[in-house]
Amino acid sequence: MKLLVVGAGEMGRWVADTVDADVAFTDADSDVAADAAAARQARRVPTTTDEAFDVVCLAVPMSVVDDAVDQYAPLATEAVFDVSGVMADPLAAMESHAPDLERASFHPLFAPPRVPGNVAVVTAEDGPCLQAVRDDMAEAGNTVFETTPEEHDAAMETVQASAHTAVLAYALAADSVREEFATPVSAQLEAVATTVTEGDPGVYAEIQSTFDGAEAVAKAAREIADADDEAFAELYQSAKDGLSVDGRERHQ
């Protein structure tokens, strides 16, 4: 399989390391593409390439994925997929620009340094190339699960936009205290905040501009701040009721 990875950042490199293919990278920053290729048995191609590939993967920011589909989907002969992190819009773009090809949107729900993990996928048009991609991801230890564009993009409002807002708000509001004062809750929050702030702020900004969720957290925080004892107890119970038994899923 000849695979063109458009975008040679962390996620594009993860795709190249995970999928068994003859990989070529292209990136708006040619040095980044060259670095990614040099570290692997891969090669760099210019952004203006007209070379044909069996499969094209768009590993670009959410804000430019539609344009990337427009430019690079015509180079694919068998399949096209993205790992941008949003699903509805790129899938619509793929249907428009590659209607006769296998098409899918994958979202690895982790940063590449923390592999393996869960990978959401919407398969719009299946076939042997995408089956091979899914199999390679699963063989690398990831849990690949099917969803819908609507379910995925709605879920990202909670698990990304709202979650990141809450964590960053805590980090911004918290004063510096001696380590001995840490509680089990504050220690976990600080650990999560440290993980979030180790990343690329541009990635988190893209999430906030793509998905709603921040305003809901701000509204909830204001309700808690303004609540008297009785109102606080009601909010506390609502929060408890909203959590599932295992603490991992929230009732819709």
N, C-alpha and C positions, 0 to 999 in steps of 0.2 A: 504494500500500500504506500503510495506517495502522498505525504501529508504536508500541506502548507499551514503553518501556524502564524497567524497574523497577530502580532503583539508578542514581544519577547520578554515580558515581565515575569513575575513569579508564577502566575497562573498559566501562561503560555509555556513556560519551562516545565511546569508540572505535567501538562498534557504531553509534551514531548518525552518526558521521562516515564510516562505511564502507558502510552499507546505504542504498540509494536508497529513501527512504520519507518519508512525512509523520510526523515524530517527535513524540511526547509523552513527557516524563519524569515519573516520580514517585519520591519518595525519602522515607525517614523524616525526613530533614532537609530541610524545604521550601526553605530558603535554598540548599542545594546543588542541588536540582532547578531552582530559579529561575535560578541562575548558569549551569548547563549549558544551559538553554533559551535564555537571553539571548545566549549566545555562538554560537548556531546559529539556523537558521530552524526553531525548535521551540517548544513550549509546555510549561508545567508543569500537571500535574493533581494533585489531592489524592490521598493514599494511600487514601482511602475511595471513590474514583471507581467508578461502575458503568457507565461508558461502554464501548461495545464497540469493539474494534480487530481489524483483520485478523490481526495478529501480535502476540504478547506475548513479550518477551525478559526473562528474569530475569538481571540483572547484579548479583547480591547475594553476600554472603559464603557460603561453603560451609555454615556452621553454621545458616543460616536459609533456604537455598534450598528445602527441602521445604515449609516454611510458606509461602514466597512462591508456590510453584506452587499450593498449596491456595487461596490468596487470589486470585491473579490469572489463573490459567489459564482460569477460567470467563468472563473478559472477551474471550478470543480467539475469533474465528469461523472462522479458517482454520489457524493454526499457532501453536505455542509452542516456544520453545527457551531454553536457558540458556547462560551463559558463566561459570559459577561456578568451574570448575576441578576438580570431581569429577563423575563421570558416572553410576555405577550407581544411586545413590539418587534424584537428580533425574529420571532417565529412568523409574524405577519410579513416582515421584509423578506424572509427566506421564501415564503410562499409566492411572493410577487416576483422575485428575481431568480428563483431556482425551483419552479413548480414541478419539474419532472425528476428531481433528485431526492434522495433520502435526506430528511431534514430533522433536526432535533436541537433542543436547548438543554444544556447541562449546567447545573450550579453546584460546584463543590462547596459544601457548607463549612469551610475551614480555610485557614491560611496554609499554604503549602508546607511551612515548617512543622505543622501539626498533623501531618498525614499519618495513617489513613483516617477517613471519616465518612460522613454521609454525603451522597451525591444525588441531588434531585434531578430528574430528567423528564422532559416532555418530548415524546417521540411523535412528530407530526406525520412522518412517512418513513417506515422502517425498511431495513434491507440488510444485506450481509456486511456492509462496511460499518454501519452503526452498531450492529450486533457485535462486531469485533471490538469496537471501541468500548461498549458496555462491558464485555467480557474482560477486557484488559483492565478496566477500572476495578472490577470486582476481584480479579486475580491479584491485584495490588493490595487487597485487604479492605477496600471501600465497600460500603453498603449503598448500592444504586437502587433508588426507588422511583417509581412513576408517580407523576402528579399531573395537574392541569395548569395552564398558564394563570388562570384566575386564582386557583388555590395557592400557587407558589407566590405570586406577587402580593396577594393579601397577607400571607404568612410573613413575608419580609417586613411588613409594616410593624409586626410585633417582635420577631426574633432578631431583626437588625435595627431598624430605625428607632423603635421604642427602647429596645435594650441598650443600644449605644448611647442614646440620650440620657437614660437613667444613670448609666455608669459614669459618663463624662460629667454629668451634673454633680454627682457625688464627689468626684475628684476635684471639681472646681470649687465646691462649697466647703470641703473638708479643710480644717486647720491642721497644721503639723502638731502632732502630739508624740510623747515618748512611746516607744515600742511596748512598754509594759502596760500601757492603757488599752491596748488592742483587745477587742472582744472577738468571739468567733464570727460574728456577722461583719464587723468592720474589717477584720483580717481578710475575709473572703472578698469583700467589696474592693479592698485595696489590691488584692491579687488580680481580680478581673480587670480593674482599671489599668493596672500595669500592663496586662496583656493587650488591652485595646490600644493603649498609647504607644506600644512598640511598633505599630503598623504605620502605613502611609496615610497621612491626613487627607490626601486627595481622594483615596478610596472611600474613606468614611464620609467625606463631603458629598461624593457622588451618591452614596446610599441615602443621605439625608435629603438631597434634592430630587431623588427619584421616587422615594417611598414616603407616604405620610406616616405619622407615628410620634413625632416629637411633640406636637401640640397636645396629644392625649396625655403624655407624661407630664407636661407642664401643667395641664388642667388638674390632673390628679394630685400633683404636688401642692398646688394652690389650695385645693379642697382640704388636704391634710393640714396645711399650715393654718387655715382659717377655722378649723373645726374645734368646737368645744368638746368636753368629755363624751357627751352622748353621741354627737356626730362622729367623733373619732372612733368610738366603739362600733358604730355602724359601718364605717369605711373599713375598719380592720376586719370585720366579719365578711364584708363583701370581697375583700382581697383573699381571705381564706377560702370562701366558697368558690371563687374563680379559679383556684388551683385544683388540679386533679389529684387523685389519691396518691399517685406516684410522684407528683411534683414536677412533671415534665411537660404536661400538656395543659392548656387552658381551655375552659369551656367557651364556645363561641356565643 
